[in-house]
Amino acid sequence: MTSTDQRSQQTDLLLIDGSAPFFTPFINGERKNWSKAPLTELQKHGRIDEEYQTTILKALNCYCRKVREIGYSAITFDDLAHLTLFDFYPYLLSRTVHSYQEFFRQVFAIACDAGLAIYMTTDIMFWNRFIESHTKRHDARLRELFVEAVERLFDLFPEVTGIVTRIGESDGVDVSSLFKSRMVIRTPRQCNRWLKEVLPVFESHGKTLLFRTWGLGAFRVGDIIWNEATEKVAFGDIDSPAFVVSRKYAAADFFRYLPLNERIIHSQHPHIVEFQARREYEGFGVFPAYVGRQYQAYRDQLADNDLLRGISVWCQTGGWSHFERLTFLETSSPWNELNTVATLQLFTSAKNADEILREFCQQRFKQENQAILIELIQLYDKLIDQIWYFVPFARQSLWFRRLRVPPLLWIFWDTILVNRALRLVFRTFMDNSKEVRINDKLLRSEIRQLHNLTKKLNQSPEQLGLAADTFELLYALRRFYLGKAGSKREKKVCTRLKKYHHKHPNGFLVECDFSPFRIRWITTGLFFGIILRNQSRYRLLDRFALIPLTGWLFPLVKRWQRHRISDLAERQAVGLEVFFR
């Protein structure tokens, strides 16, 4: 048997997210939450809008055919809540759920016709006031209700192959939903009880539970993504053919500069690894952010991992952004397609990242100069490494409470942050900022080269022009973080931002805060030295002081320093409070 055959046999679960077609009726230039399909927006007065249905089903037909042709074998759809009709629901909500059920019969038929296995996603637990009234928030009642939801799904839709669960994150503060989720599993032992109660249902129906360990560090179970002790309590005595663990490739979100999650290497259960093709922290597909080199390194480390069942690739899901290109559909980003193809081929063949890149460019861009195109993609790869990230900071292993600190702090989704708080963090943990400034100057000519290469191509000149100008902007903004940050620098930043937004009104957003710190001792970096550690292992300080006290103190600090909290954290995602639970 060849190495390619062995790899294909090893990875039988090849999942891709199916959210892109559901966004097709809502492409309007507005900022969107891409974390889930916009199911709530589909219904009007308790029924799915027929025009929306027609638009989505047409797009879904195209989407399913394309991802199956590429080689994906399964697709995930959001979500269990919208298909679950409990007996205690009132008439209008029951009619709404029934409408979703009828719509998803057509969705599932399209996926099945394309040869794709179907997995439904769900948070534990989806929520509304009727569920709250029925369960009184009692854990045993919640478990019983979730088991009932799973039973109903498999009875009503036997074509569904399994369910993908998320316990460590809930719907964002900006989400308006009939079933806005909450985190209800708080301890490893509680997690174990839930698994023992629900897995027999999967076994009896011959279905698969893909249990995601991703989380935001909330509650005692919040470190299950990386903490062996937590995982042992939660999974230790679980022995079920229906149980598959799903982990992100690192102990943090989808960033660069992160080592492979050790829990993947030492997994005691069958598992899959999650990857992201539409990089939510690296431009959303506005420009090439090729993952080949990074993912190939992970692939090679997993070559002899016998329990690896496959991969789950997000080609549309994740983040908040006004960039709206829908992968594999009419407005698709070729760079997201490249990453989607590359991730699959890396884990189902012996090809390397460079081979996959060359083949993709030859097939997708037949009319382009191949050498120039590949040079451009590789140049973006280099500049993302060294301009998008602050390399000395990104390479450090920093931990706060139950979470690894992201290697990228100043760019979140489609927003660039410029403020003195982040400047203090970077300068505290980067001793060689002068060397970084020197390296930036050496890269200036390569940033300009982006414009030269773009002019020689026919592909997306407006988008690539925006991208090149954005890297020029980042170069200028980095000088605020790496050099002097007086009033003269602030004026230069404001002038540059005005010029950028005049040219690109729909470009990346920038939030600036130049207000100084008034408490002098904080500026010494002592504060960050206390609350952050350089290894995952907890200190006594973390266990007995930092974790319990910060949870209690955060509401007070938030009220005192509210003006320093970015609008980004207040209006999107789950809110800062979740990191202190």
C-alpha positions in Angstrom: 0.0 0.0 0.0 1.4 3.4 -1.0 1.7 6.3 1.5 -1.1 8.1 -0.4 -3.4 5.1 0.1 -2.5 4.8 3.7 -3.2 8.5 4.3 -6.6 8.3 2.5 -7.6 5.2 4.5 -6.6 7.0 7.7 -8.6 10.1 7.1 -12.2 9.0 6.3 -13.9 12.1 7.9 -13.3 15.0 5.5 -15.7 17.7 6.7 -16.4 21.2 5.3 -18.8 23.8 6.6 -22.0 24.5 4.6 -22.8 28.0 5.8 -21.8 30.0 2.6 -25.0 29.4 0.6 -27.2 30.6 3.5 -25.6 34.0 3.3 -26.5 34.5 -0.4 -29.7 36.5 0.2 -27.8 38.9 2.5 -24.9 40.2 0.5 -25.4 44.0 1.1 -22.1 45.4 2.3 -23.0 45.3 6.0 -20.9 43.9 8.7 -21.8 40.3 9.5 -21.4 37.6 12.1 -19.9 34.7 10.1 -19.9 32.3 13.1 -23.1 30.7 12.1 -25.5 30.6 9.2 -28.1 33.5 9.4 -31.0 31.2 10.0 -33.1 33.7 12.1 -33.1 36.2 9.2 -34.7 33.6 6.9 -38.1 33.5 8.6 -40.8 36.1 8.5 -43.8 35.7 10.8 -43.0 32.1 11.5 -42.3 30.9 7.9 -39.2 30.7 5.7 -39.4 33.3 3.0 -39.8 31.5 -0.4 -37.5 33.8 -2.2 -34.8 33.2 0.3 -35.3 29.4 0.0 -35.0 29.5 -3.8 -31.8 31.6 -3.6 -30.2 29.4 -1.0 -31.1 26.1 -2.6 -29.7 27.2 -5.9 -26.4 28.2 -4.4 -26.3 25.1 -2.3 -26.6 22.9 -5.3 -23.6 24.5 -6.8 -21.7 24.5 -3.6 -22.2 20.8 -2.7 -21.2 19.7 -6.2 -18.0 21.7 -6.1 -16.8 20.6 -2.6 -17.6 17.0 -3.5 -15.6 17.2 -6.7 -12.7 18.6 -4.7 -12.8 15.5 -2.4 -14.7 16.5 0.7 -16.9 13.7 2.0 -19.1 15.4 4.6 -20.7 18.8 5.2 -21.8 20.6 8.4 -25.0 22.6 8.7 -26.2 25.0 11.4 -28.0 23.9 13.6 -29.9 21.5 15.8 -31.9 24.1 17.6 -33.9 25.1 14.5 -34.9 21.5 13.8 -36.0 20.6 17.3 -39.7 20.9 18.1 -40.4 20.3 21.8 -43.9 19.6 23.0 -43.9 22.6 25.3 -43.2 25.1 22.6 -46.1 27.6 21.9 -48.0 27.5 18.6 -46.1 30.3 16.7 -42.6 28.9 17.7 -43.8 25.4 16.7 -44.9 26.6 13.4 -41.5 28.3 12.9 -39.6 25.2 13.7 -41.8 23.1 11.4 -41.0 25.6 8.6 -37.3 25.1 9.2 -37.8 21.3 9.2 -39.5 21.4 5.8 -36.8 23.7 4.4 -34.0 21.5 5.7 -35.5 18.4 4.0 -34.6 20.1 0.8 -31.2 21.1 2.0 -30.4 17.5 3.1 -31.7 16.1 -0.2 -29.2 18.3 -2.1 -26.3 17.3 0.1 -27.2 13.6 -0.2 -27.5 13.8 -4.0 -24.0 15.3 -4.1 -22.7 12.3 -2.1 -22.0 14.2 1.1 -22.6 12.9 4.6 -24.5 15.4 6.8 -23.6 16.6 10.3 -25.6 19.1 12.3 -23.9 21.6 14.6 -25.2 22.6 18.0 -24.1 24.6 21.0 -24.7 23.0 24.4 -27.1 24.5 25.1 -29.4 26.3 22.7 -31.8 28.4 24.8 -35.0 30.3 25.0 -37.4 31.3 27.7 -39.5 28.2 27.1 -36.5 25.9 27.6 -35.6 27.9 30.7 -39.1 27.5 32.1 -39.2 23.8 31.4 -35.8 22.9 32.8 -35.4 25.5 35.6 -31.7 25.5 34.7 -31.3 22.1 36.4 -28.5 20.2 34.8 -30.2 16.8 34.8 -33.3 18.3 33.1 -31.0 20.0 30.5 -29.3 16.7 29.8 -32.6 14.9 29.3 -33.9 17.7 27.0 -30.7 17.5 24.9 -31.0 13.7 24.6 -34.6 14.2 23.5 -33.5 16.7 20.9 -30.9 14.3 19.5 -33.5 11.4 19.4 -36.0 13.6 17.6 -33.4 14.6 15.0 -32.3 11.1 14.2 -35.9 9.9 14.1 -37.1 12.7 11.8 -34.0 12.9 9.6 -32.3 9.5 9.4 -30.1 10.8 6.6 -28.1 12.9 9.2 -24.9 11.1 10.0 -24.0 12.9 13.2 -23.8 16.0 15.3 -21.0 18.4 16.0 -21.2 19.9 19.5 -19.6 23.1 21.0 -19.4 23.6 24.7 -16.9 26.4 25.2 -18.4 29.3 23.4 -22.0 30.6 23.0 -23.7 33.0 20.6 -22.2 36.5 20.5 -23.7 39.6 22.2 -24.8 40.9 18.8 -26.8 37.8 18.0 -30.6 38.0 17.9 -32.0 34.5 17.7 -34.9 32.4 18.7 -32.5 30.0 20.3 -29.6 32.1 21.5 -27.2 29.7 23.2 -25.6 29.6 26.6 -22.6 27.7 28.1 -24.1 25.2 30.5 -21.2 22.7 30.9 -18.9 24.2 33.5 -16.8 21.4 35.0 -15.0 18.3 33.5 -17.1 15.9 35.6 -20.3 17.6 34.4 -18.9 17.1 30.8 -18.4 13.5 31.5 -22.0 13.1 32.7 -23.3 14.7 29.6 -21.3 12.4 27.4 -22.4 9.2 29.2 -26.0 10.2 28.9 -26.0 11.2 25.2 -23.6 8.7 23.6 -25.9 5.7 24.0 -28.4 7.5 21.7 -25.7 7.9 19.0 -24.7 4.3 19.4 -28.3 3.0 19.1 -28.8 5.0 15.9 -25.4 4.2 14.4 -24.5 7.9 14.4 -21.3 9.9 15.3 -20.8 12.6 17.9 -18.0 15.0 17.0 -17.2 16.7 20.3 -15.4 20.0 19.9 -12.9 21.0 22.7 -12.6 24.6 21.6 -13.5 27.2 24.2 -12.7 30.7 25.5 -11.4 29.6 28.9 -14.7 30.1 30.8 -15.3 27.9 33.9 -13.2 25.0 35.1 -13.8 23.0 31.8 -12.5 26.0 29.8 -9.0 24.6 29.4 -10.0 21.2 28.0 -8.5 22.2 24.6 -5.0 21.9 26.0 -5.0 20.6 29.6 -4.4 16.9 29.9 -5.8 16.7 33.5 -9.1 18.3 32.5 -9.4 16.1 29.4 -8.8 12.9 31.5 -11.6 13.7 33.9 -14.0 14.6 31.0 -13.0 11.8 28.6 -11.1 9.3 30.7 -13.7 6.5 31.0 -15.5 7.2 27.7 -15.3 4.2 25.4 -17.7 4.5 22.5 -17.5 3.8 18.8 -19.7 6.9 18.3 -17.3 9.3 20.1 -14.8 11.4 18.0 -13.0 14.4 19.5 -12.6 17.5 17.3 -9.7 19.9 18.2 -8.4 23.0 16.6 -4.8 22.6 15.4 -3.4 24.7 18.2 -4.1 25.6 21.8 -5.5 28.9 20.6 -7.6 30.1 17.6 -6.6 30.0 13.9 -3.4 32.0 14.0 0.2 31.5 12.8 3.2 31.0 15.0 1.5 28.3 17.0 2.8 24.8 17.7 0.6 21.8 17.1 -1.8 21.2 20.0 -0.2 18.5 22.2 -3.6 17.0 23.0 -3.8 16.1 19.3 -0.5 14.3 19.4 -1.4 12.4 22.5 -5.1 11.8 21.9 -6.5 8.7 23.5 -9.7 8.8 21.4 -10.4 8.9 17.7 -10.2 12.5 16.6 -10.2 15.0 13.8 -8.4 18.3 13.5 -10.0 21.7 12.7 -8.5 24.0 10.1 -9.6 27.4 8.6 -9.3 28.2 5.0 -11.0 31.6 5.1 -8.6 33.1 7.5 -10.7 35.3 9.8 -7.6 36.9 11.4 -5.6 37.3 8.1 -7.9 39.2 5.7 -10.9 37.0 5.1 -9.7 36.2 1.6 -9.2 39.8 0.5 -5.6 38.8 -0.4 -3.7 35.5 -0.5 -3.0 34.1 3.0 -1.7 30.7 1.9 -1.8 28.1 4.7 0.2 25.5 2.8 3.5 25.9 4.6 1.9 26.0 8.0 -0.5 23.1 7.5 2.1 20.9 5.9 4.2 21.2 9.0 1.2 20.0 11.1 0.5 17.2 8.5 4.0 15.9 8.8 3.8 15.8 12.6 0.6 13.7 12.4 1.9 11.2 9.8 2.0 8.3 12.3 -1.1 9.3 14.3 -3.2 6.2 14.1 -6.2 7.7 15.8 -6.6 10.6 13.4 -9.9 10.2 11.6 -9.8 13.2 9.4 -10.1 17.0 9.2 -12.8 19.7 9.5 -12.2 22.7 7.3 -13.9 26.1 7.6 -14.0 27.8 4.2 -16.6 30.4 5.2 -17.3 30.2 9.0 -15.7 32.5 11.5 -15.3 36.1 12.6 -17.1 39.4 12.2 -16.5 41.3 8.9 -18.0 43.4 6.1 -15.9 41.5 3.6 -18.6 39.3 1.9 -17.0 37.0 -0.7 -18.7 33.6 -0.5 -16.4 30.6 -1.1 -17.2 28.5 -4.2 -20.1 30.7 -5.1 -20.5 33.6 -7.5 -18.5 36.1 -5.4 -15.9 33.6 -4.3 -12.4 34.5 -3.2 -9.9 32.3 -5.1 -7.5 32.6 -2.1 -10.0 30.9 0.1 -10.5 28.3 -2.5 -6.8 27.7 -2.7 -6.6 27.2 1.1 -9.6 24.9 1.0 -8.1 22.7 -1.7 -4.6 22.8 -0.2 -5.8 21.7 3.3 -7.6 18.7 1.9 -4.9 17.6 -0.4 -2.2 17.9 2.3 -4.1 15.4 4.4 -5.2 13.0 1.6 -2.1 12.8 -0.6 1.7 13.0 -0.3 1.9 16.4 -2.2 3.7 19.2 -0.6 2.5 22.8 -0.3 4.4 24.1 -3.3 3.1 21.4 -5.6 -0.4 22.1 -4.6 0.0 25.8 -5.1 1.4 25.3 -8.6 -1.3 22.9 -9.7 -4.1 25.2 -8.3 -2.7 28.3 -10.1 -2.4 26.4 -13.4 -6.0 25.2 -13.1 -7.7 28.3 -11.6 -5.7 31.0 -13.3 -4.9 29.7 -16.8 -4.6 33.1 -18.4 -2.2 34.5 -15.8 1.5 34.6 -15.7 2.2 31.7 -13.4 5.6 32.8 -12.1 4.3 36.3 -11.2 1.2 34.9 -9.6 3.1 32.4 -7.4 5.6 35.1 -6.5 2.8 37.4 -5.4 1.2 34.6 -3.2 4.6 33.8 -1.6 5.3 37.5 -1.0 2.0 37.9 0.8 2.9 34.8 2.9 6.1 36.5 3.9 4.6 39.8 4.7 1.8 38.3 6.8 4.5 36.6 8.8 6.5 39.7 9.4 4.2 42.8 9.0 0.8 41.4 10.0 2.4 39.9 13.1 5.0 41.3 15.5 7.4 38.4 15.2 9.2 38.6 18.6 5.8 38.8 20.4 4.1 36.1 18.2 6.9 33.6 19.0 6.4 33.9 22.7 4.3 31.5 24.7 2.1 33.7 26.9 -0.8 32.5 29.0 -3.6 34.3 30.9 -5.9 32.4 33.3 -7.0 29.3 31.2 -6.1 30.7 27.8 -3.1 31.0 25.6 -2.7 34.7 24.6 -3.1 35.0 20.8 0.1 35.7 18.9 -1.8 38.5 17.1 -3.4 41.2 19.2 -3.6 44.3 17.1 -5.7 43.0 14.2 -9.0 41.3 14.9 -11.2 40.3 12.1 -11.6 43.4 9.8 -10.4 45.9 12.4 -6.9 47.2 13.2 -6.3 48.5 16.7 -4.0 51.4 17.5 -3.8 52.2 21.2 -1.4 52.8 24.1 -2.5 49.7 26.0 -1.4 47.4 23.2 1.8 49.4 22.7 2.6 48.8 26.4 2.0 45.1 25.9 4.3 44.8 22.9 7.1 46.9 24.4 6.9 44.9 27.6 7.4 41.5 25.8 9.7 42.7 22.9 13.2 43.6 24.0 14.4 44.0 20.4 11.9 46.6 19.0 14.8 48.4 17.4 15.7 45.3 15.4 12.1 44.9 14.3 12.1 48.5 13.1 15.2 47.9 11.0 13.7 44.7 9.5 10.5 46.7 8.7 12.6 49.2 6.7 14.1 46.3 4.8 10.6 45.0 3.9 9.4 48.4 2.7 10.6 47.6 -0.9 8.8 44.2 -0.8 5.5 46.0 0.2 5.9 48.2 -2.8 6.6 45.2 -4.9 3.0 44.1 -4.1 1.7 47.0 -6.3 4.1 46.1 -9.1 3.1 42.5 -9.2 -0.6 43.3 -8.9 -0.4 45.5 -12.0 0.9 42.6 -14.0 -2.2 40.4 -13.2 -5.8 40.5 -14.2 -7.1 38.9 -11.0 -9.1 41.1 -8.7 -7.1 44.4 -9.2 -9.4 46.3 -6.8 -9.1 43.8 -4.0 -5.4 43.3 -4.4 -4.9 47.1 -4.6 -6.7 47.4 -1.3 -4.5 44.7 0.1 -1.3 46.3 -1.0 -2.4 49.7 0.4 -3.4 48.0 3.7 0.1 46.6 4.1 1.5 50.1 3.5 -0.8 51.3 6.2 0.3 48.6 8.6 3.9 49.5 8.0 3.1 53.1 9.1 1.1 52.0 12.1 3.8 49.7 13.3 6.0 52.7 13.8 3.6 53.9 16.6 4.1 50.6 18.4 7.9 50.2 17.8 9.1 53.8 18.0 8.3 57.1 19.7 4.6 57.7 20.1 4.3 61.4 20.8 1.8 63.9 19.4 3.8 64.1 16.2 3.5 60.4 15.5 -0.2 60.6 16.4 -0.8 63.3 13.8 1.0 61.2 11.2 -1.1 58.2 12.0 -4.3 60.3 11.7 -3.2 61.7 8.4 -2.3 58.3 7.0 -5.7 56.9 8.1 -7.6 59.7 6.5 -5.8 59.1 3.2 -6.4 55.3 3.4 -10.1 55.6 4.2 -10.6 58.2 1.5 -9.2 55.8 -1.1 -10.7 52.7 0.4 -14.0 53.6 2.2 -14.8 49.8 2.4 -11.3 48.8 3.5 -10.1 47.6 6.9 -11.5 49.5 9.9 -9.1 51.2 12.3 -9.9 52.0 16.0 -7.5 54.5 17.6 -7.1 55.5 21.2 -4.1 57.7 22.1 -5.2 58.5 25.7 -2.3 57.9 28.1 -2.2 55.8 31.3 -2.5 57.8 34.4 -1.2 55.2 36.9 2.6 55.3 36.5 3.5 51.8 37.9 1.4 50.1 35.2 3.6 51.6 32.5 6.6 49.7 33.9 5.1 46.4 32.6 5.0 45.0 36.2 1.3 44.4 35.8 1.6 42.2 32.8 4.5 40.4 34.3 2.3 39.3 37.1 -0.9 38.3 35.3 0.8 36.6 32.3 2.9 33.4 32.5 5.2 31.9 29.9 4.0 28.3 30.1 0.7 26.5 30.1 1.2 25.0 33.5 -0.6 26.9 36.2 1.4 28.7 38.9 0.1 28.7 42.5 -0.6 32.3 41.9 -3.0 31.4 39.1 -4.8 28.7 40.9 -5.3 30.4 44.2 -5.4 34.1 43.4 -5.4 35.2 39.8 -8.2 33.0 38.4 -10.7 33.5 41.3 -9.8 37.1 41.9 -9.9 38.4 38.3 -13.3 36.9 37.9 -14.5 39.0 40.8 -12.5 42.1 40.0 -13.2 42.4 36.3 -16.7 44.0 36.5 -15.1 46.7 38.7 -12.2 47.3 36.4 -14.5 47.4 33.4 -16.6 50.1 35.0 -13.5 52.1 36.0 -11.7 51.8 32.7 -14.7 51.4 30.3 -13.2 54.1 28.0 -10.2 51.9 27.3 -12.3 48.9 26.2 -12.4 48.6 22.4 -15.8 48.9 20.8 -14.8 45.7 19.1 -15.0 43.8 22.3 -18.3 45.4 23.4 -20.4 45.0 20.2 -19.2 41.6 18.9 -18.3 38.1 19.9 -19.2 36.9 23.4 -18.1 40.0 25.3 -15.0 40.3 27.6 -16.8 38.9 30.6 -16.6 35.3 29.4 -12.8 35.3 29.7 -13.1 36.0 33.4 -15.6 33.3 34.3 
